[in-house]
Amino acid sequence: MSWKFDESISRIYEGHVLQHIPLYEKTINYCLDYAENHIPKDAPILDFGCATGVTLRKFASRGWTNLWGVDSSPVMYQNYEDDIIKYSTNIEPEQYALTLCNWTLHFCPNKWLTIDQLLKCSKTLIISDKTLHSKQQEIAYEQWKIDQGCTREEVEEKKRSLQGIMYLHPVADYIDFLEKGLTEYQKRMDKLKN
């Protein structure tokens, strides 16, 4: 079975991420704190990979009013649509004061084009993502999930279901891309292929 962002995941999403994404709430709170200090309440904010809109609803509860959510799977947000958040499957042509891209890029086959697009439409871009890491880190990550209430079987099943649909890169690749830009990064990757 392959992982899918469908109705069944939409229903359990908020509890699921707390068991499967370390520092989930801390990262969202960091984004909120950053915005509190730097982003006017009426400035446009985009959550790329918004899922059910949980992060944007937290922004709304703190007073932001120009909220945009993009997710490639509309079934994730359809049960949560309201008049506060503008949902879409595409990035709308807008200049965003803040774009959040948390735990999404590892599902994008060409994340570098996506990052490039987000940089062009964003004054500030915050990225957190699943990256390649060592076997020791993988073991610690799996143990963390168990400590959050997952069974060993659930951890193994999720790992199997994600095979072939995640595109992981080391943190250094993200840094390299952000420092050099799309053109230079693609030249470097082309040289590595040859």
Secondary structure, DSSP 8 states (H G I E B T S, - for coil): -----SHHHHHHHHHHHHHHSTTHHHHHHHHHHHHHHHS-TTS-EEEET-TTSHHHHHHHHTT---EEEE-S-GGGTGGG--SSEEEESS--S--BSEEEEES-GGG-TTHHHHHHHHHHTBSSEEEE------HHHHHHHHHHHHHTT--HHHHHHHHHHHTTT-----HHHHHHHHHHHHHHHHHHHHHHH-
